[in-house]
Amino acid sequence: MEHMTTFDRALVEKYDRPGPRYTSYPTAPQFHTLFVEDNYRAAAARSNQAPAKPISLYIHIPFCKSLCYYCACNKIITQKTSRAVEYLDYLKQEIRMQAALFDRSRKVTQLHFGGGTPTYLTQEQLADLMQCLGEAFTLDDSDERQFSMEVDPRTISPDQLKNLRQLGFNRLSFGVQDFDPDVQAAVNRVQSEEQVAELIHAAREYGFRATSVDLIYGLPLQTVDSFNTTLDKIIALRPDRISAYSYAHLPHLVRAQRLIRPEHMPPPERKLELLELTIQRLCSAGYIYIGMDHFALPDDELVQARNDGTLQRNFQGYSTHADCDIIGLGSSSIGKIADSYSQNVKELSLYYSMLREGKLPLHRGYELNDDDRLRRDVISDLMCHNRIHMPDIEQAHGISFREYFADAFEKLQEPVADNLVEITDTDIILLPQGNLMMRNVAMAFDAYLGGNQQGRFSRTV
């Protein structure tokens, strides 16, 4: 089934309010510091019990050589490459400590390097880190593995991409954001179209299975005409996937964003024009809207998984692999083990001191209860499959869906009236007009929302 998307300006404006992205349920604001190492070790032990899931590793590399003013990620801006040497020593220690908790027979089928800028590391450092991972875990050596890296085109050459392929990576995500020179200067991220094109062509030549490009709409000085030109150039490059994210300008929370001149920020109506343009251009060019800002070509495995009902969602976004236990490694990284979430400390000094003391560098976490597991399944079905088949949920959790979620049905009355959602005897179906508002629909099933969400979450559209 092809999942269509339509754009209605009035409805988008109506439902554009703060809300979670649901890369997890419950979401990160529910994580707490009462979740400690003993809780994590117990979750790891439970996860080893049959039938044990495959493992996914997330590696956080926090360093960047320059500051992108829009960026809200956990990062450290430094030209001192020696800082990475120290970090990697501690990271490898954490890798060995974590690996000891998991059955070696469990295969790592997913591996993702994020940041920061993972390509801040030298080829030698990356090779050493991959060797450490291979010694500690059983890495999938088939081409079905999903080993991906976020790439800053300014920090890597085609020859270095070839080395990444030889290290086992088979997927790349390129941060582009916008090709317009004025926009790039306004956010302090200047890179040429030629740099990006050369890398995408090299990735195809070296046999990477999927290339993805990240764009951001709503950046300072963006206009409909300038972003349309960027879309022209991206469509011509034909990456397998495109992620078009809405820029969340929160200078009161993100210090770097205070360097953006307020008068350069586009008005709210411009963002909606840019979103409408992006959807129209990408869909007309043959891309399929997956959901949550993600587009893919029809033969991409994300589209295939969406069509056959096997699409998954986790902290890294959409995935085609079966549900994995996710081990977060490095400062600020987030993991999902058994029915728990956990996050490492952000500050490097604390990360280092805890590892020196032989402690896992945990900061906070959360253990799901029965209600959490139920609502997680409901929200996941909606986000990945555009529908909730109520009999399946009832059978899996032993409930009467309409009785259990009576309050949610009340909240869904408005989306139903606006033709975002259709409710039948057996299904809650997200209609094409509601695709862009799936976060709003999912919020009806969230037990933890309430009060003012402003500042806690990005806007839903």
N, C-alpha and C positions, 0 to 999 in steps of 0.2 A: 504494500500500500504506500502511495506517495503522500507525504504529509505536506499539505499546502499551507501557505501563510498569506494573509491579507492584511493590509494596513488601513486603519480607519483613524484619521487624525484626532477626531473628537474623543474616541474611546481611549486612544493612547494617552491623551492629556488627562482624561478622567482617572485612569488607573496608574498613572506615573507617581508612585509614592514609595517611601523607603520599605525595603523588605529583604529577607535573606535570599542568597543564591542557592541554598540547599545542596551544597557539596557534601553536607552531612546533615543528619537529623538525629538528635537535637543539634542545633548549630553552635558555633564556637562560644557565644556569650554564656552558654550553660556549662562550659568546662569550669572546673574548680580545683583549688590546690589541695583539697582533701584526698584527691586521687594521687597516690604516692607509689613508690617503686614496688612495694608489696602487691598492690593492686595490679600493676602492669605485669609482674612476673606470674601472677595467678592467671591473668588473661592469656599470656603466652602459653602457659601449660595447658589451658583449656583448648587453645587453638591447635595444639598438636594431636588432640584426640581425633580418631577417625570419625567421619571422613575429613581429613585435614585439607584445607584449601591451598592452592598455590600461593606464592609470596610475591608481593610487589614492593619494591624498594624506592623510596624517595630520598634523594641526596640533595641537601641544601648547601649551595656555595654562595656565601653572602657578599662577596667582594665585587666591586665595580671600579673601573678606572676613572669614570666621570659620572656626574650626577644628572640624571634625567629629571627635570623639574616636576613632571606629572606623577612620578613613581611613588607608590605607597607601600612597596614591598620592603621586607626586612633586608637592609643592605648596608655595607660599609664602603665608603668611598676612599680609596687609597691607591697611590701609585707604588707603594712599597710592597713589592711582590713577596718579600720575606714574610709578611704576615700570613700569606697563604701556606707557607712551609710549616709554620707553627700550627695553624688550623688543621692541616691535613694529618699531622702527627696525632692530634687528639681525635680527629674524625675516625682514623683507622683504629684507634683504641675502642671507640664506641662501636664500630662495626664488629669487632671481635667479641665485645661484651654482648651485643644484641644477638649475634649468630649463635652464641652458646645456648640461648633460650629456645631455639627452634630446631625441630628435627631436621637433620641434614638431608633426609630423603625428599623434603619438600622443595620443589623446583621454583626458582625465581623466574617467572614468565614476563614480568614487567619491571622496568627500571627507568627512572626518570630523574634527570639532573635539572634542578631549577635554581633560581637565585633571586637577587644578585645576577651575576654573569658567570655561568659555568665555564664559558670559554675564556674567562680570565686566567684559568689554569693553563700551564704549558702542556704540550703533548706528553712530555716525560712524566709530569705530575698526574695527568689523566691515566696514562698507562699504568703507573704505580698504583693508583687508586683502584683501577679495574682489576689488577692482579690481587690486591687485598680482598676485594669483593669476591673474586673467584675462589680464593683460598678459604674464605669464611662461609660462603653460601654455595649451593649448587645452582649455577646459572644455566638457564635454558640455552642450548647451543643450536636449536633449530631456527629456521627463518620465521617460524610462527611467533617467536618472542617479540615483545614490544619494548625495545630499548631506545629511549628518546632523550634528546638534549635540547634545551633552549639555547638559541644562538643569537648573539649580537653580531650582525654582519660587519661591524667595525673592528671586531677583534679576532677575525679568523680568515684564512685564505682557502682557496679550493684544495690545495695540497693538504692542509690540515683537516679538511672534510674527509679526504681519502683516508687519513690516519684514523679518524673517528670510525669510519666504516670498518677498518681493519680491527679496531678494538671491539667490534660487535654491535655498534649502534646502527639501527636501521630506520630511524625516524628523526626528523628535525623540525623544530619550530623556530621560525625567523621573526624576530621583532622588527617590524617596519614602522608601524603607527601611521605615518603620513610621508609622502614624498615631497610635499611643497616646501621650498627653501625657507620661506618666512615662518611657517609653522614649526619647522625643525629648529630654527634659530630661537623661537620663542620658548621652546621646551628644552633647549640645550642638548639636542640629539641630532646631529648633522651626519647624514649618510646618503650616498648617491644611489640612484636607481641602478647604475651599472654594477655597483658592489653587490646588490641583492640579486640581480639577474644572473651575474656570473656564478654566485653560490647555488642558486636554484638549478641552473643548468648542470653544474658540477655534481650536485646531489643526485640528479637523475643518471648522469654518466656513471657514478660510482655505485649505483644500485640501491640507494635508499628507497624503502618501500612507500614512504609517505612524506610529503613536505607540507608544512603548514605555515601560514603567514598571519601575524597578528596586526590588526589595525585598531585605531582608536578614533571614535568620532566625538566631537564636542571639545576638541583641543583649542587653545587660543589661536585666533586669526584664521581659523578654518572657515571657508565659505562653501556653498554648494558647488560652485564652479571649480574651486581648487580641489575639493575632495573627489569630485567627479573625475578630474584628471588623474588623481591617485588611483581610483578604481579602474580607469582605463588601463593603466600600467600594470596593475596587479592581475587583472583579468587576462591581459596579454601574456603574462608569465605562467598562467594556468597552474597554480599550486593545487595540490589535491584537496586541501582544506583551507578555509579562511575563517578566522575568528575576528569579529568586529565588535569591540567592547565600547560601552558608553563610559566616557571619562567622568569620574566622580571628583569634583573639585571641592575638597574639604581642607582648606588651608589652616583652619583652626585645629585640625588633627594631624595633618601631614606638613611638617616644617618645610620640606622642599617646595611644596606648592605655593608658599608665600613669595617665591622668587618669580612667579608668573604675574605679569602686570594685570590688575583687575580689568582695566579698560580693554584688554585684548580678549577677554572671555566672551564667547558667543552668547547671545540671549537664549533663553530656554526654547523658544520656537525654532531657532536654528538647529538645535540638536535633533528635534523631531524631523525637520526637513532632511537632515543628514541621514537619519535612520531610515526614513522612507526611501531616499535615494539609494542607500546601500542595499536594501532589500530588493528594490526594483531592478537595480543593475546586476546584482549577483544572480538572482533568480532568472532574469532574462538571459544571462550568460550560461545557464545550464546548471548552476549550483542548486543543491537541495538544502533547505533550511532544516537543520537537525534539531535546533532548540538552543536556548540560552546563548545567543550570539554566534553560534557555530553553523557554518555552511560547508558542504562537501560535494564533490563531483559524484554523479550517479553511480559510478563503478567503485567508489571508495568503500572500504569495509565498514565505515561508520554508517553509511546509508544502508548497506546490506544488513547490518545488525539491527538498525532501526526497523527495517521492513520485516525481518523474521522474528522480531521480539526478543533479541538477545542483548540489546544495548544496555550498558551499565553506566553508572555515574559515581565518581569519587572525587577526592580532593584535587585531582589533576584535570577534572572535567569529564567528558564522555569517553567511554572505553568499550572495546568489543570483546574483551576477555571476560571469562567468568569471574564472579566476585572473588577478590583476593583479600588476604590479610595484608595490610599495608604497614611496613616498618618505616618510620620517619627517622632519618639520620642527619645529624648536623644541627646547628643552632636554629631554633624556631620551627623546626620541621614538625609536621603533624602525621600521626599514624592512626590506623584502625585495626585493632587486634581483637579477635573474637567479638564480643558485644561491648567493646570499649573504644573510646577515642583518647588520644594522648598527644601532648605537645611539649617539645623541648624548650628549655630556657632560651631567651633571645640574646642576652648579654654574653659576649665571648669570655669575659673574665669569669663569670659564674659557670659557664659551660666547661671551661678548662679546670676550674677548681673542683667541681663535682667529679669529673673524670679522674683527676689526680687522687681523689679520695676513694676511687673504686665504685662510685655511684653512677647509675644511669642519670643523665642530665635532664630529668623530667621537671617540668614546671607545673603542669595541670593536666586534667583529664576528666573522663566521664564514663560511668558504667550504665548501660541502657537497662531500663526495666521493661516489663511486658508491654506497657502502653507505648513506650518509645519505639520498640521493635515493630509494633503494629503500625504506628503512624509513619515510621520510616519506609515500610513497604508500600503504603498508600502513596506517599509523596514521590517515592522512586518510580512507581508505575506511571504516575502522571507525568513526571519530568522526562522519562525515557520512552514511553509508549503512547503518550497523549490520551490515555484512557485508564480508568480504574475498573477492573472487572470485579464487581462486588462479591459474587459467589466464590471466587478464588481466595479473596481476603477472609471471607467467613470461614471457609474450610481450613485455611492455614492457621487461623487464630481463634477459632471457636467462638465467634461473636455473631450477633445480628447487626449487620452493617448499618442499617438505617436507624436502629435504636442507639447503637454506640455513638454514631456520629450525627445525632439529631441536631446538635448545635452547628455542625459544619453545613448541613443542608440549609439551615437558616441563613448562614453567611453566603451560600451559593445562589440565593434567590436573585440577587442583583446581577451577578455574571450570567445567570440563565436568561434573565430579562434582556440583557444586552447582547444575547446571542454569542457569548464567549464559550458557553458550556451547554451541553445537552445531557439531560438525565433520563435514562430509560429504566425499565424494570431491573436490568442487570448491570448497566454500565454508567459511568460518569465519563463523558467524552469531551475532550477539548476540541472545539471547532476551529477551522482555519483562522477566523477572526480573533480567536483567543490565544493563538500560539505565542504571540509576543507578551501576553499577560499570564503565562503559565505560573510564574512566581506568585502572582496575586491569588490565583486559584489554589495553589498549594498552601498558601497561608491560612486558608479556611480550616485545614487539618492540623495546624501547628498549635500545640497545647501551651506553648511558652510565650506566645506573643501577647502584647497588652501594653497599654500606656503609649508613651511617645517613642516611636522608632527612629525619629530624626537623629542622625549622627551615629546610630549603631549599625545601620545597613546602607548600602547604596540604593539608589532609586531603581525601581523594578523595570523601567523601560529606558 
